[in-house]
Amino acid sequence: MRTQPSAEIFDHIASTVATWSEREFARRRTAEAALVARTGYAPNVVTIALDRLFESCRREALEASIIGEIGALEALDGFIARPDRPSLYARGVDRVAIISSQTTIGVALPATLFALIAKTRVLVKDRADGLIGAFAESLFERDQRFAETLTVQQWEGASGHETLDKADVVVAYGGDAALCAIRNTLPGATRFVGFGPRVSAALLTPVTLQDAIRREAALRSIADDALLYDAEGCLSLHILFVQSALQDVAERADELGRLAEELATSLDKAIERLPFAERERGQRLTQAAQREAAIAHAALHHGTSCRVGRATVIVDAASPPPLLPATTLIVPIDESSEIAAYLDRYHLRLEALALESSVSPPSIRVARLTTFGELQRPTLRGEHGGRPRILDFVDLVTDDRPTLPTQPT
């Protein structure tokens, strides 16, 4: 597809995304059933995941990301003029390999779309649910030339495919060990883009704590961010930092206790809409034991815990987040500058932080700032994990030769 106009490729992809945005699309319904079987998530949770995935990849967002990074879609076809800068050509690399993670639904799709728009040959490692493969079939039906450039397969192991070392760019999602294993098999010249484990958090300040209406609304939104996908994704809310204006120790303890109970109540109510994934008995018992251990650890450090129905909230500044379903950690702080120290102490990398729009963000390493309730709804117009969307799949070529006057014919 190297000679095909980028606008034509873009239009086919955007139209296919629009088709998959329809809940009644037969191929999507089949994929949803397969996703429920693989992940154990409730059907409505999988529907939410696909709604958000395809909504984020719509035509306007794809185009905005491309224009923001390379100036114009036409830069993928040849040189474009730039004011006060050399002309630019964003030439797609020859081969891209994309390796999905086991957790987040459709995590490989945005990278796949941008790599195709960049006119590269793309190999994608799909999961047992076959979501990317099913989407690819829709593309092939729209234009058979996609079948010549996009290959979607399943194989064992993170780096087991025999052609991986021939890729110019390898994008991988997964744990640190898996990413290291992949990177160590690649030639030194390969561009490796790894997305490893991260957590997300929210910050409650006196701005919200002291306003009953805003506080209640924030806790409802925080509960949704914490429950969706059972805290398994990098955008799940794992930690709630709470900055109080109260100076008296007893008053602050009372405030944190009330807040923990209110949050646990919000979590328990939200479970009706966002139920837990179906897990095997052994995994459920393991999670229950881990939850009890986290509660006991908090008690040893003068922390507290609160249970309401099926939800647990732990208040403890001296523990890492438990990363368990319906189990949220509140970390009390005096100043927002303490957030960085907490993250460093437990070697945590922060993907996103939710906070009030009126609150100045703390000085921390974080890829994305957003508002309560929007952690799990990232926009394609922004970067993921602090990385660009299409730039990783192109080589930038500049032409700074002087423009010659047109010769008479």
C-alpha angles and dihedrals in degrees: 000000000000092000095042115105111259090227090061093049090046092051093052091050095046091048091050091050089052090053092051090050088070110093093210095055103125097222091050092051090053090049091050091056090050091049092051089052094049101041102030089226118146114263093248091053091053090048090053090049093053093043090056094041096054095036089057091051098053122134097264094052094046091050094045091053093049094047091046093054106035103015100243142013088243090066086079090062100046145311119333126192119248126194112254091351136085119273113272135218117185100203114191116236117246103246134021127182121197122192118197124217123234096241121045113067113243094352092151096052101085092048090048092053094049092046091052092048087052087059097242129143106253132204115189127190104218129198129239091271090064095217097147091044091052091050089049091055088057090053092049090053090052094048122359091208089078087068088063094056106029123066121179118188143155122228139162121264130019097271104019100118113111095222098049094100090057093062120107090208128026119192116191136179121197148074125332094256093051093048092050090050091052095045093049091058095053129092115254093249094058114109105232120198111185127184108196134177116312137164133217130215147181131226121217115193132180087270088074102023094060096047109076095201095047091044094054092046091048093051092050090052093043089053091055092049091049098046103042111102092003094275089294099123131076088241095053113112106251103161134036111200111203122198112191129198092209117107100189111092095217093048091050091050090052091049092051091048092053091045092051091052092047092049092047089051091050091049093049092050092048092053087074089065098032107035125189120269117261106258134182115261093251092054092047091052091048092051091048091051091049090050092052090048091052091050091049092048090052091051091054089057095046092261126138139217137207130201125196115175107306096347130091129195120189123198110204134130093192102061136072117241112279093224093215133136115274090358115117128182121219113203113193115214136178097209132019088237087074091070092075092050091051093050092048092048092059097032092242124163114211118220100178140001124202119207142144115289089234093056119091110238117247120248099259139125105264132145099214141019120202143149131271112288094021101083092099094045105069120178121234087220088073130061123267114228088351091296127124120250106228104006092082089062099051140062111224114228120190128195113203097167114131114262110253120222115254111266118228114249 
